[in-house]
Amino acid sequence: MDSYLIQLNGHGDHAPVLDVHLKTNGNSISLGKVKGRKPRWAVRASEMSKKTFNPVRAIVDSMKVEPNPKKAMISLSLGDPTVFGNLPTNDEVTRAVKEVLDSGRYNGYAPSVGYQSCREAVATYYNCPEAPLEAQDVILTSGCSQAIELALAVLANPGQNILVPRPGFSLYKTLALSMGIEVKLYNLLPEKAWEIDLKHLESLVDEKTACLIVNNPSNPCGSVFSKSHLQKILAVASRQCVPILADEIYGDMVFADCKYEPIATLSTNVPILSCGGLAKRWLVPGWRMGWILIHDRRDIFGNEIRDGLLRLSQRILGPCTIVQGALERILHRTPPEFYHNTLSILKSNADLCYASLSAVPGLQPVRPTGAMYLMVEIEMEHFPEFENDVEFTERLISEQSVFCLPATCFEYPNFFRVVITVPEEMILEACSRIQEFCEMHYQSAEGGQDLECDK
């Protein structure tokens, strides 16, 4: 019979040592001395968590300023159209969810990519001859943010790079860096209504480029690309064999004098993952319903990308089932006048804001054509007491109680972003205060006297 002898040696300040002997068939074999492990707590945050960084939160949280107590706060910073209650969703949308909830039929788990009937509803809604879709081409997600995360995760590996607009939605960079993916920023041109600098874009492509992110209509710019400009973007992607991740969450949220073109309708050879959702057009961001539309008519993605999306979707087992159950009715029964009314309000606010700020010394707003935003250039040479756009917006809060996001949040210093979803009277009041602030601090380029607002 085999026998084992384990002897514990140690004294003084030395760690205990296990002296292990194995006796088999009468022969003793020494396995040597194994230093014992003294358990101790050593809990550390993961490398992924350390790489996760949201510049908006970092900048906003560091703006430790108090608003002027004599003036009510007006926040033009948050891209949530529900905040002030002036843009409610349509009654048909809420009734659809109530009926699904009352039915009790959607309280369990759904397939991780969404119910087949709900995927069919989305495919039917977005299907067109130029970009046909079937249910198998739709992945339902927990909001458009998760759609972007899954699309990035399936297209790019750590060490590869992605092309991201500047200025652009900060989440792209946040997600990519947390995954070990490099971000290369391509420029948008304010003097050309925020079109892409195509030469700069193409110069960034290399053998490690995994995808190109195209955000249209744009957050933070409020711009909408023309058909011809989209075709030029597609030409670059085609030449360089780079797939496109299209963030189209603001799709169809364009003003009457402009036309939105889904990028997938303009190309048959560039594979595209288009990300969208209910949040903005239907004014329900908290419902967390998004989707990825897979456009791959030349089978470049093949089964590999589809299978990858399926596996990635299984990490959280899909979006809210209640909203899924209401999805077909929301998409196909929301009356057209609801969309028209929303856009009418947004365009009116955009026009008011643009006209008001165009008259303010030292500011140069860029006229928006869609989405919910307007970008304003600060002519910093006329405001020498402020070092940058962050200081400018901090003082705007402390003196006028108006909160606009500094565009440093979007990698574009010396601008700020205005959200135009607030009630009209707030837009007018905010613009009046911004004018008062600028007139108080403006200095002419020649070093002349400050402008004084009327008392």
LODOVEX-14338 format. One line per 2 residues: for each residue x, y, z of C-alpha. Coordinates in steps of 0.1 Angstrom, whole numbers, plus 5000, padded with zeros to 4 digits. Layout:
% residues N
X/Y/Z  ...;
***
This chain:
% residues 455
5000/5000/5000  5013/5035/4991;
5017/5060/5020  5023/5097/5022;
5042/5118/5047  5036/5155/5048;
5058/5174/5073  5053/5211/5081;
5086/5229/5089  5091/5265/5098;
5101/5288/5126  5107/5324/5135;
5098/5348/5107  5101/5323/5079;
5071/5311/5060  5061/5275/5066;
5074/5250/5042  5057/5217/5032;
5082/5188/5031  5065/5162/5010;
5075/5125/5008  5058/5098/4987;
5063/5062/4998  5055/5036/4973;
5064/4999/4973  5087/5005/5002;
5107/5032/4984  5106/5068/4996;
5106/5095/4970  5111/5131/4980;
5090/5156/4960  5109/5185/4975;
5098/5215/4995  5069/5236/4985;
5066/5271/4999  5032/5275/5015;
5008/5302/5003  4996/5326/5029;
4962/5339/5017  4957/5376/5015;
4932/5399/4999  4943/5412/4965;
4912/5423/4946  4920/5446/4917;
4899/5462/4890  4902/5445/4856;
4923/5460/4828  4892/5464/4807;
4876/5486/4834  4908/5506/4837;
4907/5513/4800  4871/5524/4800;
4869/5561/4800  4840/5584/4791;
4853/5619/4782  4818/5635/4786;
4815/5622/4822  4851/5630/4830;
4848/5666/4818  4814/5673/4832;
4821/5657/4865  4853/5679/4868;
4833/5711/4862  4827/5719/4898;
4808/5751/4894  4776/5763/4909;
4749/5780/4888  4739/5815/4895;
4714/5813/4924  4695/5843/4910;
4687/5825/4877  4669/5792/4871;
4691/5766/4856  4686/5759/4819;
4703/5727/4808  4711/5724/4771;
4735/5695/4776  4717/5662/4777;
4706/5644/4745  4674/5631/4761;
4643/5645/4744  4620/5635/4774;
4636/5657/4800  4612/5687/4799;
4580/5668/4790  4574/5689/4759;
4581/5660/4735  4561/5630/4747;
4559/5598/4727  4527/5590/4707;
4497/5575/4725  4498/5546/4701;
4533/5537/4713  4524/5537/4750;
4491/5518/4743  4511/5491/4725;
4533/5485/4755  4504/5486/4779;
4486/5459/4760  4516/5437/4757;
4522/5440/4795  4486/5432/4803;
4487/5401/4780  4513/5384/4802;
4528/5367/4771  4562/5385/4771;
4574/5379/4806  4600/5352/4799;
4633/5350/4781  4634/5357/4744;
4661/5344/4720  4692/5365/4725;
4689/5381/4691  4652/5388/4696;
4619/5372/4688  4616/5361/4652;
4584/5380/4647  4600/5412/4661;
4630/5408/4638  4606/5404/4609;
4588/5436/4619  4620/5456/4619;
4631/5440/4586  4598/5449/4570;
4599/5484/4583  4634/5491/4568;
4633/5468/4538  4635/5486/4504;
4645/5475/4469  4679/5493/4472;
4687/5475/4505  4666/5444/4510;
4663/5430/4545  4649/5398/4560;
4645/5388/4596  4678/5369/4596;
4695/5403/4588  4682/5419/4621;
4698/5415/4656  4678/5432/4684;
4698/5448/4711  4695/5467/4744;
4695/5501/4728  4716/5515/4700;
4745/5517/4723  4747/5480/4726;
4742/5476/4689  4773/5498/4684;
4792/5477/4710  4783/5444/4694;
4792/5457/4659  4826/5469/4671;
4832/5437/4690  4825/5415/4660;
4845/5436/4635  4877/5445/4654;
4903/5427/4675  4926/5442/4701;
4955/5459/4683  4934/5468/4653;
4921/5504/4647  4888/5520/4638;
4881/5553/4620  4859/5576/4641;
4845/5611/4633  4858/5643/4650;
4837/5658/4663  4819/5626/4672;
4798/5607/4698  4822/5599/4726;
4809/5563/4731  4828/5551/4701;
4861/5558/4717  4850/5547/4751;
4840/5513/4738  4870/5508/4715;
4896/5517/4740  4881/5493/4766;
4884/5465/4740  4921/5474/4732;
4911/5488/4698  4930/5519/4686;
4909/5550/4676  4919/5571/4646;
4900/5604/4643  4890/5617/4609;
4880/5653/4606  4846/5668/4598;
4845/5702/4582  4823/5729/4598;
4827/5752/4568  4812/5725/4547;
4782/5717/4570  4803/5691/4587;
4811/5670/4557  4839/5644/4560;
4874/5655/4550  4877/5625/4526;
4914/5629/4519  4921/5629/4556;
4898/5599/4561  4915/5578/4535;
4950/5588/4547  4943/5571/4580;
4935/5536/4566  4962/5510/4571;
4964/5472/4572  4950/5472/4608;
4919/5492/4600  4889/5471/4610;
4860/5495/4602  4848/5530/4594;
4822/5546/4617  4798/5569/4598;
4773/5588/4620  4745/5603/4599;
4725/5623/4610  4752/5635/4634;
4755/5638/4671  4769/5664/4680;
4767/5683/4647  4731/5681/4637;
4743/5676/4602  4729/5653/4574;
4750/5641/4546  4738/5645/4510;
4735/5615/4487  4765/5626/4467;
4787/5629/4498  4776/5595/4511;
4785/5580/4477  4820/5595/4480;
4824/5580/4515  4813/5546/4501;
4839/5550/4473  4867/5553/4499;
4854/5523/4518  4852/5503/4486;
4887/5513/4475  4902/5504/4508;
4880/5473/4515  4869/5487/4549;
4834/5477/4562  4812/5505/4576;
4795/5507/4610  4767/5531/4603;
4753/5548/4634  4719/5558/4621;
4700/5563/4654  4688/5597/4641;
4677/5583/4608  4647/5601/4593;
4651/5629/4620  4658/5655/4593;
4642/5688/4586  4618/5694/4557;
4644/5710/4534  4667/5680/4537;
4666/5643/4528  4680/5614/4547;
4696/5585/4527  4703/5553/4546;
4739/5546/4535  4732/5509/4527;
4707/5520/4500  4736/5536/4480;
4760/5506/4477  4759/5470/4467;
4795/5461/4474  4804/5476/4508;
4793/5455/4537  4775/5476/4564;
4763/5471/4599  4736/5497/4605;
4728/5505/4641  4695/5521/4651;
4667/5520/4676  4635/5535/4691;
4653/5560/4714  4653/5592/4694;
4627/5590/4666  4601/5576/4689;
4613/5596/4719  4617/5567/4743;
4655/5564/4751  4649/5547/4784;
4631/5517/4768  4665/5504/4755;
4654/5489/4722  4679/5489/4694;
4690/5468/4664  4717/5460/4640;
4708/5457/4603  4732/5435/4584;
4737/5446/4548  4760/5422/4530;
4747/5416/4494  4781/5403/4482;
4784/5379/4511  4817/5396/4523;
4807/5392/4560  4795/5357/4553;
4784/5334/4581  4813/5343/4603;
4801/5378/4612  4765/5367/4616;
4776/5338/4639  4799/5362/4658;
4770/5386/4664  4748/5357/4676;
4775/5346/4701  4781/5381/4713;
4743/5387/4718  4742/5357/4741;
4762/5376/4767  4732/5394/4780;
4703/5374/4765  4687/5401/4745;
4667/5433/4750  4635/5440/4770;
4608/5415/4760  4579/5438/4768;
4591/5464/4743  4599/5436/4718;
4562/5425/4720  4551/5460/4712;
4576/5466/4684  4555/5457/4654;
4527/5480/4665  4551/5508/4673;
4568/5506/4640  4538/5501/4618;
4510/5520/4636  4526/5552/4648;
4508/5579/4629  4529/5600/4604;
4518/5633/4620  4536/5623/4652;
4570/5623/4633  4560/5655/4615;
4551/5673/4647  4584/5663/4664;
4604/5675/4635  4585/5707/4632;
4593/5716/4668  4630/5707/4664;
4633/5727/4633  4616/5757/4648;
4639/5755/4678  4670/5751/4656;
4660/5781/4635  4654/5802/4666;
4687/5792/4682  4707/5796/4650;
4693/5831/4643  4698/5842/4679;
4734/5830/4683  4744/5843/4649;
4738/5878/4662  4760/5872/4693;
4796/5887/4691  4823/5860/4691;
4800/5831/4683  4796/5813/4650;
4768/5787/4650  4767/5760/4623;
4732/5756/4610  4718/5721/4617;
4697/5701/4592  4686/5672/4615;
4689/5653/4647  4687/5673/4680;
4718/5694/4682  4736/5725/4671;
4773/5732/4673  4786/5767/4680;
4822/5779/4674  4837/5802/4701;
4861/5827/4686  4885/5823/4715;
4906/5853/4705  4877/5875/4715;
4875/5859/4749  4911/5860/4762;
4902/5855/4798  4891/5819/4790;
4917/5794/4782  4894/5770/4763;
4858/5759/4757  4856/5741/4790;
4864/5773/4810  4840/5792/4787;
4811/5769/4795  4819/5767/4832;
4816/5805/4835  4784/5804/4814;
4770/5781/4841  4782/5801/4871;
4771/5835/4857  4740/5827/4836;
4729/5792/4848  4730/5779/4812;
4747/5745/4807  4760/5736/4772;
4785/5708/4766  4820/5720/4757;
4829/5703/4725  4862/5691/4740;
4838/5662/4750  4837/5654/4713;
4874/5658/4706  4867/5693/4691;
4879/5722/4712  4866/5758/4710;
4831/5748/4702  4801/5740/4724;
4770/5718/4717  4734/5730/4722;
4705/5705/4726  4674/5719/4708;
4647/5696/4723  4639/5720/4752;
4607/5741/4751  4608/5772/4729;
4607/5797/4758  4638/5780/4773;
4656/5782/4740  4649/5820/4738;
4658/5826/4774  4690/5806/4771;
4701/5824/4739  4694/5858/4756;
4716/5848/4785  4743/5835/4762;
4743/5869/4744  4745/5888/4777;
4774/5866/4788  4793/5871/4755;
4787/5908/4754  4801/5910/4789;
4833/5891/4781  4839/5900/4745;
4870/5919/4735  4878/5930/4700;
4908/5916/4682  4925/5950/4685;
4922/5948/4722  4894/5974/4724;
4868/5978/4751  4844/5950/4760;
4809/5952/4747  4784/5960/4774;
4749/5946/4773  4720/5970/4778;
4712/5976/4813;
***
